[in-house]
């Protein structure tokens, strides 16, 4: 597995202390970006690649997934066209969470990138 590197992802890695969580983060981005690259193969020039994601926390560190994806694809012929924030108003799906982020995510984001 090739380790993904973007400025934002490197900053996140530096803030996380547990090696098992860093390995989980690396695995997530490797497989997610591999899948997105496969989907992006069908995007024509001037076409759009759109990704809808949230920003979870690891050890209290926010993982800004949309930004990592944007940085990764900017090096592969895409430009950020827009990022839309969708604030989560009703968080009743998981009540009484007993983890390190009991309040859950406050927003999700739609990243729109244009292939040039």
C-alpha positions as CSV (number, residue, x, y, z in Angstrom):
1,X,0.0,0.0,0.0
2,X,1.4,3.4,-1.1
3,X,1.2,6.1,1.5
4,X,-0.8,9.1,0.4
5,X,0.7,12.5,1.0
6,X,-0.9,15.9,0.9
7,X,-0.1,19.0,3.0
8,X,-3.3,18.6,5.0
9,X,-2.9,14.9,5.5
10,X,0.7,15.4,6.8
11,X,-0.5,18.0,9.3
12,X,-3.2,15.6,10.5
13,X,-0.7,12.7,10.8
14,X,1.6,14.9,12.9
15,X,-1.2,15.7,15.4
16,X,-2.1,12.0,16.0
17,X,0.0,10.1,18.4
18,X,-1.2,6.5,18.2
19,X,0.4,4.5,15.4
20,X,-2.7,2.2,15.0
21,X,-4.9,5.3,14.3
22,X,-2.3,6.6,11.8
23,X,-2.4,3.3,10.0
24,X,-6.2,3.4,10.0
25,X,-6.1,6.9,8.5
26,X,-3.5,5.8,5.9
27,X,-5.6,2.8,4.9
28,X,-8.8,4.9,4.7
29,X,-7.2,7.4,2.3
30,X,-5.4,4.8,0.2
31,X,-8.6,2.9,-0.5
32,X,-10.9,5.9,-0.8
33,X,-8.6,7.7,-3.2
34,X,-8.0,4.6,-5.2
35,X,-11.8,4.2,-5.6
36,X,-12.2,7.9,-6.5
37,X,-9.4,7.6,-9.1
38,X,-11.2,4.7,-10.7
39,X,-14.4,6.6,-10.9
40,X,-12.6,9.7,-12.2
41,X,-11.3,7.8,-15.2
42,X,-14.7,8.3,-16.9
43,X,-14.7,12.1,-16.3
44,X,-14.3,14.0,-19.5
45,X,-12.3,17.2,-19.8
46,X,-14.4,20.1,-18.4
47,X,-16.4,17.4,-16.5
48,X,-17.0,17.4,-12.8
49,X,-16.0,15.1,-10.0
50,X,-18.2,15.6,-6.9
51,X,-17.6,14.0,-3.5
52,X,-19.9,14.3,-0.4
53,X,-18.1,13.7,2.9
54,X,-18.0,14.6,6.6
55,X,-15.1,15.5,8.8
56,X,-14.6,12.9,11.6
57,X,-12.2,13.3,14.5
58,X,-9.4,11.1,15.5
59,X,-7.9,11.7,18.9
60,X,-9.8,15.1,18.9
61,X,-8.1,16.0,15.6
62,X,-10.5,16.9,12.8
63,X,-9.9,15.0,9.6
64,X,-10.8,17.4,6.8
65,X,-11.5,14.8,4.2
66,X,-12.7,17.1,1.5
67,X,-9.5,19.1,1.7
68,X,-7.3,16.0,1.5
69,X,-9.2,14.8,-1.6
70,X,-9.0,18.3,-3.2
71,X,-5.3,18.5,-2.7
72,X,-4.8,15.0,-4.0
73,X,-6.8,15.6,-7.2
74,X,-5.4,19.1,-7.8
75,X,-2.1,17.3,-8.6
76,X,-4.0,15.1,-11.0
77,X,-5.6,17.7,-13.3
78,X,-8.6,19.0,-11.3
79,X,-9.4,22.4,-9.8
80,X,-11.7,23.1,-6.9
81,X,-14.8,24.7,-8.4
82,X,-16.7,24.9,-5.1
83,X,-17.1,23.5,-1.6
84,X,-20.7,23.5,-0.2
85,X,-21.3,23.1,3.5
86,X,-24.4,21.3,4.7
87,X,-24.9,21.8,8.4
88,X,-26.4,18.9,10.2
89,X,-29.4,20.2,12.1
90,X,-30.9,16.9,13.4
91,X,-28.4,14.5,15.1
92,X,-30.8,11.9,16.3
93,X,-29.4,9.0,14.4
94,X,-26.9,8.0,17.2
95,X,-28.0,9.1,20.6
96,X,-25.9,8.7,23.8
97,X,-22.7,8.1,21.9
98,X,-20.0,6.8,24.1
99,X,-16.9,7.6,22.0
100,X,-14.4,10.5,21.8
101,X,-16.7,12.6,19.6
102,X,-20.1,12.2,21.3
103,X,-21.6,15.2,19.5
104,X,-20.8,13.8,16.1
105,X,-20.1,15.9,13.0
106,X,-21.5,19.4,12.8
107,X,-21.4,19.6,8.9
108,X,-20.9,17.6,5.8
109,X,-19.4,18.9,2.6
110,X,-19.9,18.6,-1.1
111,X,-16.6,19.1,-3.0
112,X,-17.0,19.9,-6.7
113,X,-13.9,19.7,-8.8
114,X,-13.5,20.4,-12.5
115,X,-11.2,18.4,-14.7
116,X,-9.1,20.5,-17.0
